[in-house]
Amino acid sequence: MNTPILSIKNAVKRYGTVNALDGVNLDVAEGEFLTLLGPSGSGKTTLLSAIAGFIGLDEGTLALRSNDITGKPPEHRDFGMVFQGYALFPTMTVRENVGFPLKIRKRPAAEIKKRVDEALEMVQMGAFADRMPSQLSGGQQQRIALARAMSFDPQILLLDEPLSALDKKLRADLQWELKDLHQKLGVTFIYVTHDQDEALSMSDRIIILKDGAIQQEGGPNTLYDRPRNRFVADFLGKSNFIEATVTGGSGPTFHCESQGTPFDLITDEPCEQGQAISLALRPERLRLGLPGAELVPATVKQVSYLGERCQVLVVREGGEEFLVSRPTWKTDITPTPGLQVSIGWDADAPVVLAPS
């Protein structure tokens, strides 16, 4: 990464005896779409609020293009902000809402009009300039909030779960629009969400937080395909977990055993004979076959139809459950509860997890 636009060093924020941020170190690249992802209480909104200047840090620093902004108030940080609840002024028209950041910066009237028109066209809302927020749908209000945040050319745009109040289809549409807008403008986006699919589909890089600490960071495909620990594997998408013992072999191919079932494992992680290991196995990496066709005998417990795919919950002897994801179009097996099946996987399908 070249010189970051934003650099966070050893950020700590305490609330009583709880560390809402616990030594966070993070560099944000110019023009990056960075997503802060985590469950409720993970620290993602606290981190965004600290970046915005709404809360102060107990320890650590923030630097914008190498200039310390740790003690600067929000209005002097030159960041745009889009909130979950839109935060539009109900007594102002759309045009007045979008122009408000420019007005408080005492920009000339002609410049305000030009920038407002450009911002509204950017979000395809030019025809709504004279309406009141109460006359707009939720998706339209969110577009206006975005236009307002972008009207003064902020150095960074901060977005705090901006789509969470919208219905599923509208959220999906606006995800495409936001991603397209980011690519057109080249502005740095720092985006907060608890929605894993949203993070995977939109981000250049994802930061996964838990208890105020970064668990793993990287591109969407890296985090999904190579989760570092059980929390990441279980939070970002779905995973099956296998406890196994290494019985032999040498890198990258090892022989393993789990509950009496031998199998091969291909991994770059160092393993030793006799070592106990934990593996994550994505549902779509499991094969579902007729009895005897695959490695592990199992019984179908439950089936969930999802349109183009179905989720099949199977139980192996001993009670261990596995979730299998498979397409619904032209399949060789139609899974139903009680059906005897078998499951298997390729040697390179599981991922070795770091100890928790």
N, C-alpha and C positions, 0 to 999 in steps of 0.2 A: 504494500500500500504506500502511495506517495504521501506527502505531508497531509495529515487528516484535516478536514474542515472543523471537526470537533474532537477533542481529546478529553476523556474522563479518567482521572487517576485516583485510585484507592478511595472511591466514594463510599461514605458511611452515613447512614441516617438512622437515628435511634428514636423509638417511641417507648419510653420507659425502659424496660429490660429487653425489648425486642429490637433487633437490627432489621429494619425494613430494607435497608441496603447494607450489604456486608462486604465491603472492600471491592467494589465493582471497578474494573479497569476495561475501558472500551474506547477504541478509535473508530470514527465514522468517516468514510471516504467522501470526497466531493462528488455530488450527483448520485449517491447511493440510495437505494430503497431499502432501508433497514427496518426490520420488524422486531419489536420486543414482545415475546410470546411467553405465556405462563398462566397457571391457574390463578384464581382469586387469592390475594395475599402473597403473591410471588415477588412483588416489588416492581413490577413493570410500570404501573402508573406513578409510583413514587419516583422512579428514575426519570420518567418523562417530566414530572412536575419539577424535579431538581434541574433538569436541562432548561426548562422554560423560565426558571427563577421564581416559581410560585412557593417553593419551600427551600430553605437553606440546608446545606450539608453540615453535619457535625465534624466530619473529617473529609479530606480529599479536595481535589481541584477540578475545575472545568476550564478548558481553553478553547477559544474560537480562533482558528487560524493562528495558533501559537500565542494569542493574547488572552491573559487571564480574565475570565468573566465570572469567577466564583461568587463575588460579592455584588455583582451588578443586578439591579432590579429588572423585572421582565421587560419593561418598556424600553430599556436600553440594550437589549440583546438582539433586536432585529429579527425575531423569529415569528413566523405565522403560526396560528393555532386553530385547529378544527376540533370542536368538542363533540362528545357523544350526543348531547341534547341540542346541538346546533347553536344555541345561545344568540339567536337573532333578536334584535330590539323590536318588540311587537308594535311600537308606535311609529316606526320608521318604515318607509317604503324599501323595496328591494334595492333601488339605486342608492338610497341614503345609507342602508346597512353596508353595502359594499364600499361606499366611499368614506365610511367613518374612520378607518385607520389613516387614510390620507388627510382627512380634515383635521384630526388631532395632531398630525405632523405638520399642519399649516402649509400644505401644498397649495399652489394657485388653483383657482376654480377651473380654469381651462384644462390643466393637467389632471385634476380630479375627474372631470367628465370623460376625458380621453381614456384614462386608466380604467375607470368603471366600465365603460363600453367594451373595452378589450377584455376585461375579466369576465363580464357576462357572456360575451361571445365564446370565450374559452370553454365555458361550461354549458354552452348552448341554451342560455337563459335570457338572451337579449330582449325577447318579446315580453318578458315579465317585469321589466324594470320599474314600472309604476304600481305594481301590486303590493299589497301588504303581506307579511309572512303568514297571517291566518288564512290567506287565500291560496296558499301553496300546499301541495302534498309533502309528505315526509321526504321523499327523494328530491323534490325540487328545493326544499329548504336546505337539504344537505349540500346541494350544488351551490346555493347562494352562500352558505357558510364557507365553502371551499373558495369561491370567488373572492370573498372578503379577505380571507387569509392570504390570498395570492396577490391582492391588488397593489401592495406596496413593494413588490419584489423582495420578499424576505430571503435571507441567506439560507435558512432551514425551515421546512414546514413540519410541524409537530401535529400528529393526528391521534387523538385519544378515542379508540374504538368508535370511529365515525359512522360505521354502518350497522352497528349492533341493534339499533331501534327499527331497522327496516325489515320487510318480509324477505323470505329466502330468494325469490326470483329477482327482486329489485336489488338486493345485496349483490347477487351474482353479476347483474348488469353494471352496477356501479364499480365493482372490482375491475372489470375490463376498462371502464372509463378512467378510473384513477391510474391504472397502470399505463394506459395510453398517454394520459396527461403528463405523468412523470417522465416518460420517454421524450415527449415533445419539448417540455420545459427544461429538463436537465437539472431541476432543483433537488436538493437533498431532502428526502422524506424520512422521518423517523415515526414509525407507525406502531401503535399499541393495539394488540388484540389478544383474545383468549381462544379464538377460532383457528384451529390447526389448518383447516383447508384454506382459509383466507390467507394465512401466512405462507403456506406452500405455493399458492398460485400467484402471489403478487410480488414476493420479496426477491431482492438480490442476495440478501444475507439475513439470517434469523438468529436472534439471541434468545436462548431458552433460559428462563430464570426460575429459581425455586428458593424460597426463604431468603430472598434478597441477594442471592449469589448466582453467577452465571454457571450453568451446568454444561453447556456446549454452545458453540457458535459455528456458523458455516452456511454454505449455500443450501437451498431446500433439498436438493438431491443427496448431498453429503449427509445431512442430518437424518434424512429418512432411511437412506441405505446403510449408513454406518453410525448408528446411535452409540454414544460412549457408555452409557449406563442404563440401568433398568428404568429410571424415571424418564429419561428422554425417549427410550423405546416405547414406553407405555403411554406417554403423554402425546407425542407426535405420531398420530395414527394409532393402529392397534398392533399388538405383538403377542405371540405365544412365547412362553419361556420354558426352557428345558434345562434341568440340572443334570450334568453329565460328568463322567470321569474319563480322562485321557488314558488309554490302555497301551498306546504304542505309536509308532510312526515317527516321522521327522518332517519339519516344515518344507513346503506348506501343507502337506497332507498328513493328518493325524487320524488314528483309529480311536474311537470313543465308544462309550456304553452308557445307556440311560435306562434304568428299570429293566435290565436284562436284555435290552435291544442294542445290538452293535450297529454302528454306522461310521462312515468316514466324514471327516471335516476338513475343508480346505480353508486356511486362514493365514494371514500374515502375522497374526499375534503369536508371540512365543509361548509354547506349551511344553510341559514336561510330563513324562509318564507318571501316572498316579495323581496328577493334579485334578482337583475339582474345578469345573468351569460352569459358568452360567451363559446360556445362549438365548438370543432373541431371534424369532422366526416369524416374519410377516405372513399374514393369512394368505396373501396371493401367491406366496412362494411354496405353499403346500399343494401337493397333488392329492386328488380324491379318486380312489379306484374301487373296483369290486374286491370282495374278500380274496386275499392271497396275491393280488396284483401289486400291492405296495408293501412297505416295510412294516407298518404297525397296524394290527387289527383294531377296529373301532366300531362304535355304534352311533348312528345319527341321533342326536338328542333334540335338536331344534333347527328350524330353517327360517331365515328371514329374507323375504323377497324384496329387492331394491331396484327393480327395473332391469337394467342391463347386467346386474350381478346379483348373486344371492350370497348371504352369509350362512354357513353351515357349521353348527356347533356339534362336534363329535366327542365321544368319551371313549378312551382306551381302557383296557382292563386295569383295574387299580384305581379308577376314578379320575385320572388326569384328563382335563378338557383341552381341546384344540379348536380354534376358530379357523375355518377354511373359507376363503373367498374365491368364487368361481363364476365364470360367465353363464348367463342363462340361455344364450342362443346356441342351439344345435350342440347340446352336450350329450355325452355317452351315458351319463347317470342322472336320473331325476331323484335327488335326495328327498327322503321323507322320514319323519321320526320313526325310530325303531329299525331302520334299514341297516343291515350289516355291510360295512365297507372296510377299506384300509386307506391309510394315509402314508405319504412319503415325501421326500424332498431331495434336491440336489445337494452335493457335498459342499458347494460354495454358497448355499442359501442362508444358513444361520450366521449370526454375528456374535463374536465373543464379547461379552460385556465386562467392563471394569468392575471390581468389587464396590459395593455401595458403601 
